[in-house]
Structure formats: C-alpha cells, structure tokens
Amino acid sequence: MKIIELLVVLFLIFILAKFYTGGFQDKKSSEIITQKRIYIESQEKLKKAKETMEEEYKKYEKTD
C-alpha cells in the first residue's frame, strides 16, 4: 500500500508543479521567477520522493 500512496503523492506533486509553471506569462518578472523557484523545489521533492519510493519497493520485495 505504501507504494501506491507514494505514487499518488508523486502524481499530485507533478500536477502542482505543472500548475505553478503554466499560464503566468502576463505577470511581473519577479512573480515568474518565484514560480520557477517553486517548480525547481517541486522537482527536487519529486526526485526525493521517487528515491524513497524505490527504497521502500526494494524493502517490500525483500519481504516477499
């Protein structure tokens, strides 16, 4: 179940990252920079979550 939960979290982070980076062309450049920073942070969190998911999967495989 943990693997499924991690996949759902990764999917939600991906959607939020896409939401924050799309459709803000009419705003000030400082706001665009803020959105890019949020996107980069989201990508880093996604990478960490993916690594955690892979570790949990390896542990789960060993128990089966």
CHARMM-style PDB file with segment names, atoms N, HN, CA, C and O in Angstrom:
ATOM      1  N   MET     1       0.813  -1.190   0.000  1.00  0.00      PROA
ATOM      2  CA  MET     1       0.000   0.000   0.000  1.00  0.00      PROA
ATOM      3  C   MET     1       0.860   1.259   0.000  1.00  0.00      PROA
ATOM      4  O   MET     1       0.477   2.272  -0.584  1.00  0.00      PROA
ATOM      5  N   LYS     2       2.005   1.202   0.643  1.00  0.00      PROA
ATOM      6  HN  LYS     2       2.317   0.379   1.118  1.00  0.00      PROA
ATOM      7  CA  LYS     2       2.855   2.377   0.698  1.00  0.00      PROA
ATOM      8  C   LYS     2       3.318   2.801  -0.686  1.00  0.00      PROA
ATOM      9  O   LYS     2       3.466   3.992  -0.961  1.00  0.00      PROA
ATOM     10  N   ILE     3       3.542   1.841  -1.542  1.00  0.00      PROA
ATOM     11  HN  ILE     3       3.422   0.874  -1.318  1.00  0.00      PROA
ATOM     12  CA  ILE     3       3.996   2.148  -2.897  1.00  0.00      PROA
ATOM     13  C   ILE     3       2.908   2.920  -3.635  1.00  0.00      PROA
ATOM     14  O   ILE     3       3.197   3.900  -4.321  1.00  0.00      PROA
ATOM     15  N   ILE     4       1.678   2.490  -3.500  1.00  0.00      PROA
ATOM     16  HN  ILE     4       1.443   1.694  -2.943  1.00  0.00      PROA
ATOM     17  CA  ILE     4       0.567   3.174  -4.156  1.00  0.00      PROA
ATOM     18  C   ILE     4       0.416   4.587  -3.603  1.00  0.00      PROA
ATOM     19  O   ILE     4       0.197   5.535  -4.357  1.00  0.00      PROA
ATOM     20  N   GLU     5       0.534   4.722  -2.286  1.00  0.00      PROA
ATOM     21  HN  GLU     5       0.712   3.952  -1.674  1.00  0.00      PROA
ATOM     22  CA  GLU     5       0.428   6.042  -1.672  1.00  0.00      PROA
ATOM     23  C   GLU     5       1.541   6.959  -2.161  1.00  0.00      PROA
ATOM     24  O   GLU     5       1.293   8.133  -2.436  1.00  0.00      PROA
ATOM     25  N   LEU     6       2.758   6.446  -2.275  1.00  0.00      PROA
ATOM     26  HN  LEU     6       2.959   5.493  -2.053  1.00  0.00      PROA
ATOM     27  CA  LEU     6       3.863   7.259  -2.779  1.00  0.00      PROA
ATOM     28  C   LEU     6       3.631   7.660  -4.231  1.00  0.00      PROA
ATOM     29  O   LEU     6       3.945   8.787  -4.615  1.00  0.00      PROA
ATOM     30  N   LEU     7       3.092   6.770  -5.033  1.00  0.00      PROA
ATOM     31  HN  LEU     7       2.837   5.854  -4.721  1.00  0.00      PROA
ATOM     32  CA  LEU     7       2.793   7.109  -6.426  1.00  0.00      PROA
ATOM     33  C   LEU     7       1.744   8.215  -6.505  1.00  0.00      PROA
ATOM     34  O   LEU     7       1.852   9.111  -7.342  1.00  0.00      PROA
ATOM     35  N   VAL     8       0.748   8.160  -5.655  1.00  0.00      PROA
ATOM     36  HN  VAL     8       0.661   7.431  -4.975  1.00  0.00      PROA
ATOM     37  CA  VAL     8      -0.282   9.208  -5.639  1.00  0.00      PROA
ATOM     38  C   VAL     8       0.339  10.543  -5.257  1.00  0.00      PROA
ATOM     39  O   VAL     8       0.034  11.564  -5.873  1.00  0.00      PROA
ATOM     40  N   VAL     9       1.205  10.549  -4.249  1.00  0.00      PROA
ATOM     41  HN  VAL     9       1.453   9.719  -3.749  1.00  0.00      PROA
ATOM     42  CA  VAL     9       1.872  11.783  -3.826  1.00  0.00      PROA
ATOM     43  C   VAL     9       2.741  12.339  -4.956  1.00  0.00      PROA
ATOM     44  O   VAL     9       2.735  13.543  -5.213  1.00  0.00      PROA
ATOM     45  N   LEU    10       3.481  11.468  -5.623  1.00  0.00      PROA
ATOM     46  HN  LEU    10       3.486  10.490  -5.414  1.00  0.00      PROA
ATOM     47  CA  LEU    10       4.302  11.919  -6.746  1.00  0.00      PROA
ATOM     48  C   LEU    10       3.446  12.528  -7.846  1.00  0.00      PROA
ATOM     49  O   LEU    10       3.815  13.550  -8.424  1.00  0.00      PROA
ATOM     50  N   PHE    11       2.318  11.918  -8.137  1.00  0.00      PROA
ATOM     51  HN  PHE    11       2.018  11.087  -7.668  1.00  0.00      PROA
ATOM     52  CA  PHE    11       1.417  12.429  -9.167  1.00  0.00      PROA
ATOM     53  C   PHE    11       0.883  13.803  -8.777  1.00  0.00      PROA
ATOM     54  O   PHE    11       0.817  14.699  -9.619  1.00  0.00      PROA
ATOM     55  N   LEU    12       0.501  13.982  -7.513  1.00  0.00      PROA
ATOM     56  HN  LEU    12       0.555  13.255  -6.829  1.00  0.00      PROA
ATOM     57  CA  LEU    12      -0.017  15.269  -7.065  1.00  0.00      PROA
ATOM     58  C   LEU    12       1.054  16.351  -7.116  1.00  0.00      PROA
ATOM     59  O   LEU    12       0.766  17.486  -7.496  1.00  0.00      PROA
ATOM     60  N   ILE    13       2.277  16.019  -6.740  1.00  0.00      PROA
ATOM     61  HN  ILE    13       2.511  15.098  -6.432  1.00  0.00      PROA
ATOM     62  CA  ILE    13       3.377  16.977  -6.818  1.00  0.00      PROA
ATOM     63  C   ILE    13       3.613  17.378  -8.270  1.00  0.00      PROA
ATOM     64  O   ILE    13       3.843  18.551  -8.562  1.00  0.00      PROA
ATOM     65  N   PHE    14       3.558  16.412  -9.174  1.00  0.00      PROA
ATOM     66  HN  PHE    14       3.371  15.459  -8.937  1.00  0.00      PROA
ATOM     67  CA  PHE    14       3.751  16.700 -10.592  1.00  0.00      PROA
ATOM     68  C   PHE    14       2.668  17.649 -11.098  1.00  0.00      PROA
ATOM     69  O   PHE    14       2.974  18.600 -11.818  1.00  0.00      PROA
ATOM     70  N   ILE    15       1.421  17.411 -10.738  1.00  0.00      PROA
ATOM     71  HN  ILE    15       1.172  16.639 -10.153  1.00  0.00      PROA
ATOM     72  CA  ILE    15       0.324  18.285 -11.177  1.00  0.00      PROA
ATOM     73  C   ILE    15       0.500  19.693 -10.612  1.00  0.00      PROA
ATOM     74  O   ILE    15       0.307  20.676 -11.328  1.00  0.00      PROA
ATOM     75  N   LEU    16       0.864  19.795  -9.341  1.00  0.00      PROA
ATOM     76  HN  LEU    16       1.021  18.997  -8.760  1.00  0.00      PROA
ATOM     77  CA  LEU    16       1.082  21.117  -8.745  1.00  0.00      PROA
ATOM     78  C   LEU    16       2.228  21.853  -9.432  1.00  0.00      PROA
ATOM     79  O   LEU    16       2.142  23.058  -9.666  1.00  0.00      PROA
ATOM     80  N   ALA    17       3.285  21.142  -9.751  1.00  0.00      PROA
ATOM     81  HN  ALA    17       3.355  20.163  -9.560  1.00  0.00      PROA
ATOM     82  CA  ALA    17       4.414  21.763 -10.436  1.00  0.00      PROA
ATOM     83  C   ALA    17       3.979  22.284 -11.807  1.00  0.00      PROA
ATOM     84  O   ALA    17       4.363  23.388 -12.194  1.00  0.00      PROA
ATOM     85  N   LYS    18       3.198  21.521 -12.533  1.00  0.00      PROA
ATOM     86  HN  LYS    18       2.886  20.625 -12.218  1.00  0.00      PROA
ATOM     87  CA  LYS    18       2.702  21.967 -13.836  1.00  0.00      PROA
ATOM     88  C   LYS    18       1.766  23.160 -13.685  1.00  0.00      PROA
ATOM     89  O   LYS    18       1.793  24.077 -14.506  1.00  0.00      PROA
ATOM     90  N   PHE    19       0.944  23.157 -12.649  1.00  0.00      PROA
ATOM     91  HN  PHE    19       0.922  22.413 -11.981  1.00  0.00      PROA
ATOM     92  CA  PHE    19       0.017  24.262 -12.415  1.00  0.00      PROA
ATOM     93  C   PHE    19       0.779  25.555 -12.133  1.00  0.00      PROA
ATOM     94  O   PHE    19       0.444  26.610 -12.671  1.00  0.00      PROA
ATOM     95  N   TYR    20       1.811  25.466 -11.283  1.00  0.00      PROA
ATOM     96  HN  TYR    20       2.083  24.609 -10.846  1.00  0.00      PROA
ATOM     97  CA  TYR    20       2.562  26.657 -10.912  1.00  0.00      PROA
ATOM     98  C   TYR    20       3.383  27.223 -12.066  1.00  0.00      PROA
ATOM     99  O   TYR    20       3.652  28.424 -12.085  1.00  0.00      PROA
ATOM    100  N   THR    21       3.784  26.406 -13.015  1.00  0.00      PROA
ATOM    101  HN  THR    21       3.566  25.430 -13.000  1.00  0.00      PROA
ATOM    102  CA  THR    21       4.645  26.886 -14.090  1.00  0.00      PROA
ATOM    103  C   THR    21       3.885  27.294 -15.338  1.00  0.00      PROA
ATOM    104  O   THR    21       4.473  27.931 -16.213  1.00  0.00      PROA
ATOM    105  N   GLY    22       2.625  26.965 -15.462  1.00  0.00      PROA
ATOM    106  HN  GLY    22       2.148  26.448 -14.752  1.00  0.00      PROA
ATOM    107  CA  GLY    22       1.896  27.264 -16.690  1.00  0.00      PROA
ATOM    108  C   GLY    22       0.958  28.447 -16.565  1.00  0.00      PROA
ATOM    109  O   GLY    22       0.321  28.634 -15.528  1.00  0.00      PROA
ATOM    110  N   GLY    23       0.870  29.250 -17.620  1.00  0.00      PROA
ATOM    111  HN  GLY    23       1.387  29.098 -18.463  1.00  0.00      PROA
ATOM    112  CA  GLY    23      -0.126  30.290 -17.715  1.00  0.00      PROA
ATOM    113  C   GLY    23       0.130  31.556 -16.930  1.00  0.00      PROA
ATOM    114  O   GLY    23      -0.819  32.263 -16.593  1.00  0.00      PROA
ATOM    115  N   PHE    24       1.367  31.865 -16.628  1.00  0.00      PROA
ATOM    116  HN  PHE    24       2.138  31.290 -16.902  1.00  0.00      PROA
ATOM    117  CA  PHE    24       1.648  33.085 -15.872  1.00  0.00      PROA
ATOM    118  C   PHE    24       2.453  34.093 -16.698  1.00  0.00      PROA
ATOM    119  O   PHE    24       3.236  34.855 -16.130  1.00  0.00      PROA
ATOM    120  N   GLN    25       2.281  34.115 -18.010  1.00  0.00      PROA
ATOM    121  HN  GLN    25       1.645  33.496 -18.471  1.00  0.00      PROA
ATOM    122  CA  GLN    25       3.098  34.993 -18.838  1.00  0.00      PROA
ATOM    123  C   GLN    25       2.745  36.472 -18.672  1.00  0.00      PROA
ATOM    124  O   GLN    25       3.592  37.327 -18.928  1.00  0.00      PROA
ATOM    125  N   ASP    26       1.525  36.797 -18.254  1.00  0.00      PROA
ATOM    126  HN  ASP    26       0.837  36.102 -18.046  1.00  0.00      PROA
ATOM    127  CA  ASP    26       1.112  38.189 -18.143  1.00  0.00      PROA
ATOM    128  C   ASP    26       1.495  38.828 -16.805  1.00  0.00      PROA
ATOM    129  O   ASP    26       1.191  40.001 -16.586  1.00  0.00      PROA
ATOM    130  N   LYS    27       2.138  38.107 -15.925  1.00  0.00      PROA
ATOM    131  HN  LYS    27       2.385  37.154 -16.103  1.00  0.00      PROA
ATOM    132  CA  LYS    27       2.507  38.645 -14.618  1.00  0.00      PROA
ATOM    133  C   LYS    27       3.914  39.243 -14.667  1.00  0.00      PROA
ATOM    134  O   LYS    27       4.643  39.093 -15.648  1.00  0.00      PROA
ATOM    135  N   LYS    28       4.272  39.927 -13.570  1.00  0.00      PROA
ATOM    136  HN  LYS    28       3.680  40.049 -12.773  1.00  0.00      PROA
ATOM    137  CA  LYS    28       5.583  40.560 -13.469  1.00  0.00      PROA
ATOM    138  C   LYS    28       6.700  39.521 -13.460  1.00  0.00      PROA
ATOM    139  O   LYS    28       6.486  38.363 -13.104  1.00  0.00      PROA
ATOM    140  N   SER    29       7.888  39.953 -13.856  1.00  0.00      PROA
ATOM    141  HN  SER    29       8.062  40.895 -14.145  1.00  0.00      PROA
ATOM    142  CA  SER    29       9.012  39.015 -13.946  1.00  0.00      PROA
ATOM    143  C   SER    29       9.395  38.446 -12.582  1.00  0.00      PROA
ATOM    144  O   SER    29       9.843  37.303 -12.495  1.00  0.00      PROA
ATOM    145  N   SER    30       9.225  39.228 -11.519  1.00  0.00      PROA
ATOM    146  HN  SER    30       8.862  40.156 -11.590  1.00  0.00      PROA
ATOM    147  CA  SER    30       9.552  38.699 -10.186  1.00  0.00      PROA
ATOM    148  C   SER    30       8.631  37.544  -9.811  1.00  0.00      PROA
ATOM    149  O   SER    30       9.059  36.597  -9.151  1.00  0.00      PROA
ATOM    150  N   GLU    31       7.377  37.618 -10.225  1.00  0.00      PROA
ATOM    151  HN  GLU    31       7.030  38.388 -10.761  1.00  0.00      PROA
ATOM    152  CA  GLU    31       6.448  36.530  -9.945  1.00  0.00      PROA
ATOM    153  C   GLU    31       6.799  35.306 -10.774  1.00  0.00      PROA
ATOM    154  O   GLU    31       6.650  34.178 -10.305  1.00  0.00      PROA
ATOM    155  N   ILE    32       7.265  35.515 -12.004  1.00  0.00      PROA
ATOM    156  HN  ILE    32       7.386  36.431 -12.385  1.00  0.00      PROA
ATOM    157  CA  ILE    32       7.674  34.399 -12.854  1.00  0.00      PROA
ATOM    158  C   ILE    32       8.887  33.704 -12.242  1.00  0.00      PROA
ATOM    159  O   ILE    32       8.974  32.476 -12.245  1.00  0.00      PROA
ATOM    160  N   ILE    33       9.820  34.494 -11.718  1.00  0.00      PROA
ATOM    161  HN  ILE    33       9.750  35.492 -11.715  1.00  0.00      PROA
ATOM    162  CA  ILE    33      10.993  33.915 -11.055  1.00  0.00      PROA
ATOM    163  C   ILE    33      10.556  33.092  -9.848  1.00  0.00      PROA
ATOM    164  O   ILE    33      11.092  32.011  -9.603  1.00  0.00      PROA
ATOM    165  N   THR    34       9.585  33.600  -9.096  1.00  0.00      PROA
ATOM    166  HN  THR    34       9.150  34.477  -9.295  1.00  0.00      PROA
ATOM    167  CA  THR    34       9.065  32.864  -7.943  1.00  0.00      PROA
ATOM    168  C   THR    34       8.455  31.545  -8.389  1.00  0.00      PROA
ATOM    169  O   THR    34       8.656  30.515  -7.746  1.00  0.00      PROA
ATOM    170  N   GLN    35       7.712  31.573  -9.485  1.00  0.00      PROA
ATOM    171  HN  GLN    35       7.548  32.410 -10.008  1.00  0.00      PROA
ATOM    172  CA  GLN    35       7.095  30.348  -9.987  1.00  0.00      PROA
ATOM    173  C   GLN    35       8.153  29.346 -10.436  1.00  0.00      PROA
ATOM    174  O   GLN    35       8.000  28.145 -10.218  1.00  0.00      PROA
ATOM    175  N   LYS    36       9.223  29.829 -11.061  1.00  0.00      PROA
ATOM    176  HN  LYS    36       9.347  30.805 -11.238  1.00  0.00      PROA
ATOM    177  CA  LYS    36      10.306  28.926 -11.471  1.00  0.00      PROA
ATOM    178  C   LYS    36      10.977  28.306 -10.260  1.00  0.00      PROA
ATOM    179  O   LYS    36      11.343  27.131 -10.282  1.00  0.00      PROA
ATOM    180  N   ARG    37      11.139  29.088  -9.207  1.00  0.00      PROA
ATOM    181  HN  ARG    37      10.841  30.042  -9.189  1.00  0.00      PROA
ATOM    182  CA  ARG    37      11.735  28.564  -7.973  1.00  0.00      PROA
ATOM    183  C   ARG    37      10.847  27.478  -7.379  1.00  0.00      PROA
ATOM    184  O   ARG    37      11.345  26.441  -6.941  1.00  0.00      PROA
ATOM    185  N   ILE    38       9.544  27.707  -7.361  1.00  0.00      PROA
ATOM    186  HN  ILE    38       9.140  28.549  -7.717  1.00  0.00      PROA
ATOM    187  CA  ILE    38       8.600  26.704  -6.857  1.00  0.00      PROA
ATOM    188  C   ILE    38       8.688  25.436  -7.691  1.00  0.00      PROA
ATOM    189  O   ILE    38       8.649  24.327  -7.157  1.00  0.00      PROA
ATOM    190  N   TYR    39       8.808  25.607  -9.011  1.00  0.00      PROA
ATOM    191  HN  TYR    39       8.839  26.507  -9.445  1.00  0.00      PROA
ATOM    192  CA  TYR    39       8.912  24.442  -9.901  1.00  0.00      PROA
ATOM    193  C   TYR    39      10.182  23.644  -9.602  1.00  0.00      PROA
ATOM    194  O   TYR    39      10.148  22.416  -9.537  1.00  0.00      PROA
ATOM    195  N   ILE    40      11.292  24.345  -9.423  1.00  0.00      PROA
ATOM    196  HN  ILE    40      11.319  25.343  -9.476  1.00  0.00      PROA
ATOM    197  CA  ILE    40      12.553  23.660  -9.137  1.00  0.00      PROA
ATOM    198  C   ILE    40      12.461  22.923  -7.805  1.00  0.00      PROA
ATOM    199  O   ILE    40      12.916  21.785  -7.689  1.00  0.00      PROA
ATOM    200  N   GLU    41      11.871  23.572  -6.796  1.00  0.00      PROA
ATOM    201  HN  GLU    41      11.502  24.497  -6.890  1.00  0.00      PROA
ATOM    202  CA  GLU    41      11.707  22.909  -5.498  1.00  0.00      PROA
ATOM    203  C   GLU    41      10.805  21.686  -5.621  1.00  0.00      PROA
ATOM    204  O   GLU    41      11.056  20.656  -4.994  1.00  0.00      PROA
ATOM    205  N   SER    42       9.760  21.802  -6.428  1.00  0.00      PROA
ATOM    206  HN  SER    42       9.557  22.639  -6.937  1.00  0.00      PROA
ATOM    207  CA  SER    42       8.854  20.669  -6.628  1.00  0.00      PROA
ATOM    208  C   SER    42       9.577  19.515  -7.308  1.00  0.00      PROA
ATOM    209  O   SER    42       9.359  18.353  -6.962  1.00  0.00      PROA
ATOM    210  N   GLN    43      10.436  19.829  -8.273  1.00  0.00      PROA
ATOM    211  HN  GLN    43      10.613  20.772  -8.553  1.00  0.00      PROA
ATOM    212  CA  GLN    43      11.188  18.784  -8.953  1.00  0.00      PROA
ATOM    213  C   GLN    43      12.142  18.087  -7.988  1.00  0.00      PROA
ATOM    214  O   GLN    43      12.320  16.871  -8.054  1.00  0.00      PROA
ATOM    215  N   GLU    44      12.760  18.866  -7.086  1.00  0.00      PROA
ATOM    216  HN  GLU    44      12.615  19.854  -7.032  1.00  0.00      PROA
ATOM    217  CA  GLU    44      13.653  18.260  -6.097  1.00  0.00      PROA
ATOM    218  C   GLU    44      12.874  17.344  -5.150  1.00  0.00      PROA
ATOM    219  O   GLU    44      13.336  16.254  -4.814  1.00  0.00      PROA
ATOM    220  N   LYS    45      11.688  17.793  -4.722  1.00  0.00      PROA
ATOM    221  HN  LYS    45      11.312  18.678  -4.995  1.00  0.00      PROA
ATOM    222  CA  LYS    45      10.854  16.962  -3.852  1.00  0.00      PROA
ATOM    223  C   LYS    45      10.407  15.707  -4.581  1.00  0.00      PROA
ATOM    224  O   LYS    45      10.344  14.627  -3.994  1.00  0.00      PROA
ATOM    225  N   LEU    46      10.096  15.853  -5.861  1.00  0.00      PROA
ATOM    226  HN  LEU    46      10.147  16.731  -6.338  1.00  0.00      PROA
ATOM    227  CA  LEU    46       9.692  14.706  -6.665  1.00  0.00      PROA
ATOM    228  C   LEU    46      10.828  13.692  -6.762  1.00  0.00      PROA
ATOM    229  O   LEU    46      10.600  12.486  -6.670  1.00  0.00      PROA
ATOM    230  N   LYS    47      12.045  14.181  -6.947  1.00  0.00      PROA
ATOM    231  HN  LYS    47      12.230  15.161  -7.022  1.00  0.00      PROA
ATOM    232  CA  LYS    47      13.203  13.292  -7.040  1.00  0.00      PROA
ATOM    233  C   LYS    47      13.426  12.550  -5.715  1.00  0.00      PROA
ATOM    234  O   LYS    47      13.687  11.347  -5.708  1.00  0.00      PROA
ATOM    235  N   LYS    48      13.320  13.282  -4.592  1.00  0.00      PROA
ATOM    236  HN  LYS    48      13.108  14.259  -4.598  1.00  0.00      PROA
ATOM    237  CA  LYS    48      13.492  12.651  -3.288  1.00  0.00      PROA
ATOM    238  C   LYS    48      12.396  11.620  -3.026  1.00  0.00      PROA
ATOM    239  O   LYS    48      12.660  10.540  -2.497  1.00  0.00      PROA
ATOM    240  N   ALA    49      11.168  11.963  -3.402  1.00  0.00      PROA
ATOM    241  HN  ALA    49      10.954  12.840  -3.831  1.00  0.00      PROA
ATOM    242  CA  ALA    49      10.049  11.032  -3.206  1.00  0.00      PROA
ATOM    243  C   ALA    49      10.229   9.781  -4.055  1.00  0.00      PROA
ATOM    244  O   ALA    49       9.911   8.674  -3.620  1.00  0.00      PROA
ATOM    245  N   LYS    50      10.738   9.964  -5.265  1.00  0.00      PROA
ATOM    246  HN  LYS    50      10.996  10.863  -5.618  1.00  0.00      PROA
ATOM    247  CA  LYS    50      10.971   8.817  -6.146  1.00  0.00      PROA
ATOM    248  C   LYS    50      12.039   7.895  -5.549  1.00  0.00      PROA
ATOM    249  O   LYS    50      11.893   6.673  -5.560  1.00  0.00      PROA
ATOM    250  N   GLU    51      13.115   8.497  -5.028  1.00  0.00      PROA
ATOM    251  HN  GLU    51      13.234   9.490  -5.019  1.00  0.00      PROA
ATOM    252  CA  GLU    51      14.166   7.697  -4.407  1.00  0.00      PROA
ATOM    253  C   GLU    51      13.623   6.943  -3.194  1.00  0.00      PROA
ATOM    254  O   GLU    51      13.942   5.772  -2.993  1.00  0.00      PROA
ATOM    255  N   THR    52      12.807   7.615  -2.392  1.00  0.00      PROA
ATOM    256  HN  THR    52      12.548   8.567  -2.555  1.00  0.00      PROA
ATOM    257  CA  THR    52      12.213   6.972  -1.226  1.00  0.00      PROA
ATOM    258  C   THR    52      11.307   5.826  -1.653  1.00  0.00      PROA
ATOM    259  O   THR    52      11.312   4.759  -1.040  1.00  0.00      PROA
ATOM    260  N   MET    53      10.533   6.053  -2.706  1.00  0.00      PROA
ATOM    261  HN  MET    53      10.529   6.920  -3.204  1.00  0.00      PROA
ATOM    262  CA  MET    53       9.643   5.017  -3.206  1.00  0.00      PROA
ATOM    263  C   MET    53      10.437   3.800  -3.669  1.00  0.00      PROA
ATOM    264  O   MET    53      10.050   2.663  -3.396  1.00  0.00      PROA
ATOM    265  N   GLU    54      11.542   4.036  -4.365  1.00  0.00      PROA
ATOM    266  HN  GLU    54      11.856   4.960  -4.587  1.00  0.00      PROA
ATOM    267  CA  GLU    54      12.367   2.929  -4.834  1.00  0.00      PROA
ATOM    268  C   GLU    54      12.955   2.149  -3.661  1.00  0.00      PROA
ATOM    269  O   GLU    54      13.008   0.919  -3.699  1.00  0.00      PROA
ATOM    270  N   GLU    55      13.402   2.862  -2.608  1.00  0.00      PROA
ATOM    271  HN  GLU    55      13.358   3.860  -2.576  1.00  0.00      PROA
ATOM    272  CA  GLU    55      13.935   2.188  -1.428  1.00  0.00      PROA
ATOM    273  C   GLU    55      12.860   1.351  -0.745  1.00  0.00      PROA
ATOM    274  O   GLU    55      13.112   0.213  -0.347  1.00  0.00      PROA
ATOM    275  N   GLU    56      11.658   1.917  -0.608  1.00  0.00      PROA
ATOM    276  HN  GLU    56      11.453   2.841  -0.931  1.00  0.00      PROA
ATOM    277  CA  GLU    56      10.559   1.182   0.012  1.00  0.00      PROA
ATOM    278  C   GLU    56      10.192  -0.042  -0.821  1.00  0.00      PROA
ATOM    279  O   GLU    56       9.883  -1.103  -0.278  1.00  0.00      PROA
ATOM    280  N   TYR    57      10.229   0.112  -2.127  1.00  0.00      PROA
ATOM    281  HN  TYR    57      10.480   0.974  -2.568  1.00  0.00      PROA
ATOM    282  CA  TYR    57       9.908  -1.008  -3.009  1.00  0.00      PROA
ATOM    283  C   TYR    57      10.923  -2.131  -2.843  1.00  0.00      PROA
ATOM    284  O   TYR    57      10.561  -3.307  -2.816  1.00  0.00      PROA
ATOM    285  N   LYS    58      12.210  -1.755  -2.731  1.00  0.00      PROA
ATOM    286  HN  LYS    58      12.504  -0.800  -2.753  1.00  0.00      PROA
ATOM    287  CA  LYS    58      13.246  -2.776  -2.522  1.00  0.00      PROA
ATOM    288  C   LYS    58      13.030  -3.508  -1.201  1.00  0.00      PROA
ATOM    289  O   LYS    58      13.190  -4.727  -1.134  1.00  0.00      PROA
ATOM    290  N   LYS    59      12.668  -2.776  -0.153  1.00  0.00      PROA
ATOM    291  HN  LYS    59      12.537  -1.786  -0.208  1.00  0.00      PROA
ATOM    292  CA  LYS    59      12.389  -3.398   1.142  1.00  0.00      PROA
ATOM    293  C   LYS    59      11.182  -4.322   1.030  1.00  0.00      PROA
ATOM    294  O   LYS    59      11.165  -5.416   1.594  1.00  0.00      PROA
ATOM    295  N   TYR    60      10.185  -3.867   0.300  1.00  0.00      PROA
ATOM    296  HN  TYR    60      10.199  -2.978  -0.158  1.00  0.00      PROA
ATOM    297  CA  TYR    60       8.958  -4.646   0.139  1.00  0.00      PROA
ATOM    298  C   TYR    60       9.236  -5.925  -0.650  1.00  0.00      PROA
ATOM    299  O   TYR    60       8.683  -6.981  -0.344  1.00  0.00      PROA
ATOM    300  N   GLU    61      10.096  -5.822  -1.667  1.00  0.00      PROA
ATOM    301  HN  GLU    61      10.545  -4.963  -1.915  1.00  0.00      PROA
ATOM    302  CA  GLU    61      10.460  -7.002  -2.465  1.00  0.00      PROA
ATOM    303  C   GLU    61      11.185  -8.036  -1.607  1.00  0.00      PROA
ATOM    304  O   GLU    61      10.964  -9.237  -1.760  1.00  0.00      PROA
ATOM    305  N   LYS    62      12.044  -7.573  -0.709  1.00  0.00      PROA
ATOM    306  HN  LYS    62      12.224  -6.597  -0.585  1.00  0.00      PROA
ATOM    307  CA  LYS    62      12.825  -8.493   0.121  1.00  0.00      PROA
ATOM    308  C   LYS    62      11.934  -9.267   1.086  1.00  0.00      PROA
ATOM    309  O   LYS    62      12.227 -10.418   1.411  1.00  0.00      PROA
ATOM    310  N   THR    63      10.852  -8.649   1.545  1.00  0.00      PROA
ATOM    311  HN  THR    63      10.614  -7.714   1.280  1.00  0.00      PROA
ATOM    312  CA  THR    63       9.972  -9.321   2.497  1.00  0.00      PROA
ATOM    313  C   THR    63       9.088 -10.361   1.830  1.00  0.00      PROA
ATOM    314  O   THR    63       8.589 -11.264   2.501  1.00  0.00      PROA
ATOM    315  N   ASP    64       8.886 -10.253   0.527  1.00  0.00      PROA
ATOM    316  HN  ASP    64       9.292  -9.520  -0.018  1.00  0.00      PROA
ATOM    317  CA  ASP    64       8.022 -11.225  -0.170  1.00  0.00      PROA
ATOM    318  C   ASP    64       8.739 -12.477  -0.533  1.00  0.00      PROA
ATOM    319  OT1 ASP    64       8.144 -13.381  -1.120  1.00  0.00      PROA
TER     320      ASP     64
END
